[in-house]
Amino acid sequence: MTQSTRDRVIDRLAARSIDLITGLQTPTGAYPASPTFSAYVGYSWLRDGSFIADAASIAGRAESASRFFGWCAEVITRRAEKIRWIVAETAQGRMPAAAHMLPARFTFAGDDGADEWWDFQLDGYGTWLWALAEHLERHRLDGAAYREAVGLTAEYLLASWERPCYDWWEEHAQHIHVSTLACIATGLEAVVRSGLVADPLAERIAAETTAIRRLVGGRGIADGHLIKWLGSTAVDGSLAAVIAPLGFIDARSDVGRRTLDVLEAHLTVEGGMHRYLGDTFFGGGQWPLLTCFLGLAHLASGDAVRAGELFDWAAATATADLDLPEQVPAHLIAPGMRQTWIDRWGPAATPLLWSHAMFLRLGVALGRIDPTRIEEDTR
Ligand code: BGC
């Protein structure tokens, strides 16, 4: 493929990504995870949605991002009483069971889901705070309308961050995950920095985020790199996000560099990244969205060349219709498990909005996508 053909594909894929993200956003402001995948239809995740909004915000679609954050604020303030109860019970030493905590995903109307799910996940509550603060700062927007929801989210996280919960992959609920801790701390620090919370809450946040940083800097590191959960020795693809765009760890620090090296050595094959060793979901393929996170981390470390290779790998996973999948069945970790998941839920989620978001995010960061020139409906 010549350089100019490749650029044209990138332009069309960028336009398609914006189309999907803004076109599928619901009137309530929610971003569906995937319009077609059986297990995700009808739901919006705080984790996926926050990264999608972050990409929309950076790719010149600030209004779409604001609408998503408005939806988050509504979802959270509607649960104010529940949050106050969780905080009060926890303070009394009566930690609510996981089933009574806030969910990872909501219906577009902002209700809890009716289906069984691995719902107790804390990372998305930190990530929305981070993405919101970045968005307000980037576009110099007033955050007054979000203050109540931000305060409630902060109280919820301060009460709960030390608890084990499901990770980014909705697995391993018995552990405390380093990327979850990083999402929480980054979000809390961001709302203090942006002035979305005031003292005395800001002071309490400062004390707790210092404690989180101390914990991650101690038990969250093995052999010089960040690890999947406290007590593990392995890495997880989500740790790339901890380096960038979250910036919880400096990409050029010893820990940042060593984490990047191990992510490359253990999880990356020919430019595509796996979630973690031992992944069996759809056979454990390679994830374009994670590959883009790895690209952002390399870019932050100063390696634009590797970031560009990863970007091209992710772009090449697009289907003929320019849909980006959740994962591709390349270099499967557990090939025997692929069919089991297809039988259960159908083919892997395609398109996945979060994949499109991360493609946009890395493309803009690399200068390969110009936000002012992305056209909609150019197919
Ligand atoms: C992934 C989650 C994601 C969800 C919706 C799950 O399979 O593990 O990280 O939030 O899909 O995209």
Boltz pocket constraint, residues with backbone or C-beta under 6 A from the ligand:
constraints:
  - pocket:
      binder: B
      contacts: [[A, 33], [A, 40], [A, 45], [A, 47], [A, 48], [A, 168], [A, 169], [A, 170], [A, 352], [A, 354]]
      max_distance: 6.0
